[in-house]
């Protein structure tokens, strides 16, 4: 399930980290965020994460959202 087909190539965690340290505004990580990488995105410098597919495509959306929250708390 893709919410945007025109988003371009992912920059990955390394690109996110570089970007977060280059700009003077808060950065929110968007695209491909999962329970496995949400904490890593925050550790890379993002002030938040935006999650869609990892929750909406899960069989149990409440459980999926809870797993992500556990990882970022």
matplotlib code that plots the C-alpha trace (Angstrom):
import matplotlib.pyplot as plt

x = [0.0, 1.5, 0.1, 2.3, 3.7, 5.6, 7.7, 11.0, 13.8, 14.1, 17.1, 17.5, 18.6, 22.0, 20.4, 17.9, 20.6, 22.6, 19.5, 18.5, 21.9, 22.0, 18.7, 17.6, 14.0, 12.5, 12.3, 9.6, 10.5, 8.0, 7.8, 8.5, 8.3, 7.7, 8.0, 11.5, 12.8, 10.8, 13.2, 16.1, 14.6, 14.3, 17.8, 18.9, 17.6, 14.0, 11.6, 8.8, 7.6, 4.6, 3.2, 0.5, 1.1, 2.6, -0.7, -3.4, -2.1, -1.8, -4.5, -4.8, -4.3, -4.4, -1.7, 0.4, 0.1, 0.9, 4.1, 5.3, 4.6, 6.5, 9.5, 9.6, 8.8]
y = [0.0, 3.3, 6.6, 8.6, 7.3, 10.5, 10.8, 10.0, 7.7, 7.1, 8.9, 6.3, 6.8, 8.2, 10.7, 11.7, 12.3, 14.5, 16.4, 16.9, 18.3, 20.6, 22.4, 24.9, 23.7, 20.6, 17.5, 14.9, 11.5, 10.4, 7.3, 3.7, 4.3, 1.0, -0.1, -1.4, 2.0, 4.7, 4.9, 5.0, 7.9, 9.9, 8.9, 10.3, 13.7, 13.8, 15.4, 13.1, 10.4, 10.2, 6.7, 5.4, 2.1, 0.3, 1.0, 0.9, -2.3, -4.2, -6.8, -5.1, -1.3, -0.7, -3.3, -1.9, 1.7, 0.5, -1.3, 1.9, 4.0, 1.5, 1.9, 5.7, 6.2]
z = [0.0, -1.1, -0.1, -2.6, -5.8, -6.6, -3.5, -5.1, -3.8, -0.1, 1.5, 4.3, 7.9, 6.9, 4.5, 7.2, 9.7, 7.3, 6.4, 10.1, 10.9, 7.8, 8.2, 10.9, 11.1, 12.8, 10.5, 10.6, 9.0, 6.5, 4.3, 5.1, 8.9, 10.8, 14.4, 13.5, 12.3, 14.0, 16.9, 14.5, 12.7, 15.9, 16.9, 13.5, 14.4, 13.4, 15.9, 14.9, 12.5, 10.3, 9.9, 7.6, 5.8, 8.8, 10.7, 8.0, 6.4, 9.7, 10.6, 14.0, 13.7, 17.4, 18.0, 15.2, 16.5, 20.0, 18.8, 17.1, 20.3, 22.4, 20.1, 20.3, 24.0]

ax = plt.figure().add_subplot(projection="3d")
ax.plot(x, y, z, "-o")
ax.set_aspect("equal")
plt.show()
